[in-house]
């Protein structure tokens, strides 16, 4: 049986203008959680990081993905890692 990977065309180039936030979340939730957990975050911090990424992509329209430079899965993983690291820095600052 072939190992399921996230590297396929639908995953790597979503049409966000036609995708609702619920569809995006249900499609990418497990991937984003896996990336956040690799950063040694607890479940609560992982959820906060994912919320930050979702907010940037959908509400702030802070979405700068260039398919010529990278795959969407790499872009999303980087965004989640950066959000996790920002949360860790914030926690260290206030604790």
Phi, psi and omega per residue, in radians:
X1 nan 2.339 -3.122
X2 -1.293 2.474 3.102
X3 -1.276 2.302 3.131
X4 -1.304 2.258 3.097
X5 -2.126 2.936 3.106
X6 -1.620 0.064 -3.073
X7 -1.601 1.418 3.005
X8 -2.435 2.895 -3.021
X9 -1.074 -0.713 -3.125
X10 -1.138 -0.648 -3.138
X11 -1.313 -0.627 -3.018
X12 -1.528 -0.114 3.103
X13 -2.605 1.284 -3.113
X14 -1.319 2.633 3.057
X15 -1.677 1.592 -3.027
X16 -1.177 -0.419 3.130
X17 -1.197 -0.397 -3.139
X18 -1.853 -0.008 -3.049
X19 -1.871 2.273 3.089
X20 -1.365 2.877 3.109
X21 -1.105 -0.620 3.113
X22 -1.140 -0.730 3.106
X23 -1.118 -0.771 3.130
X24 -1.059 -0.824 -3.114
X25 -1.095 -0.786 -3.121
X26 -1.186 -0.525 3.130
X27 -1.312 -0.736 -2.977
X28 -1.887 -0.030 -3.067
X29 -0.972 -0.903 -3.078
X30 -1.112 -0.681 3.107
X31 -1.121 -0.823 -3.124
X32 -1.136 -0.678 3.090
X33 -1.112 -0.717 3.128
X34 -1.089 -0.750 3.123
X35 -1.134 -0.779 -3.132
X36 -1.111 -0.674 3.134
X37 -1.196 -0.510 3.073
X38 -1.138 -0.432 3.104
X39 -1.436 0.192 3.111
X40 1.114 0.589 3.080
X41 -1.604 2.594 3.012
X42 -1.310 3.047 -3.051
X43 -1.089 -0.676 3.141
X44 -1.100 -0.828 3.130
X45 -1.156 -0.616 3.096
X46 -1.084 -0.755 3.105
X47 -1.113 -0.694 3.098
X48 -1.101 -0.723 3.132
X49 -1.118 -0.735 3.121
X50 -1.127 -0.712 3.083
X51 -1.053 -0.725 3.113
X52 -1.066 -0.758 -3.139
X53 -1.145 -0.780 3.123
X54 -1.058 -0.721 3.128
X55 -1.077 -0.779 3.141
X56 -1.114 -0.706 -3.074
X57 -1.285 -0.775 -2.984
X58 -1.742 -0.669 -3.049
X59 -1.645 -0.705 -3.116
X60 -1.567 -0.138 -3.108
X61 0.928 0.629 3.130
X62 -1.655 1.174 -2.995
X63 -2.216 1.816 -3.088
X64 -2.110 1.313 -3.129
X65 -1.852 2.211 3.097
X66 -2.018 1.888 -3.081
X67 -1.120 -0.251 3.094
X68 -1.333 -0.400 -3.086
X69 -1.636 -0.568 -3.030
X70 -2.831 2.998 3.034
X71 -1.492 2.785 3.129
X72 -1.135 -0.625 3.134
X73 -1.105 -0.659 3.066
X74 -1.156 -0.737 3.112
X75 -1.045 -0.828 -3.099
X76 -1.153 -0.727 3.109
X77 -1.066 -0.742 3.119
X78 -1.120 -0.735 3.123
X79 -1.087 -0.728 3.133
X80 -1.179 -0.779 3.107
X81 -1.030 -0.777 3.130
X82 -1.103 -0.690 3.102
X83 -1.135 -0.707 3.100
X84 -1.095 -0.776 -3.133
X85 -1.158 -0.648 3.083
X86 -1.103 -0.718 3.101
X87 -1.112 -0.715 3.121
X88 -1.112 -0.743 3.111
X89 -1.092 -0.740 3.132
X90 -1.103 -0.739 3.133
X91 -1.123 -0.721 3.117
X92 -1.129 -0.625 -3.110
X93 -1.170 -0.663 -3.042
X94 -1.791 0.060 3.100
X95 -2.009 nan nan
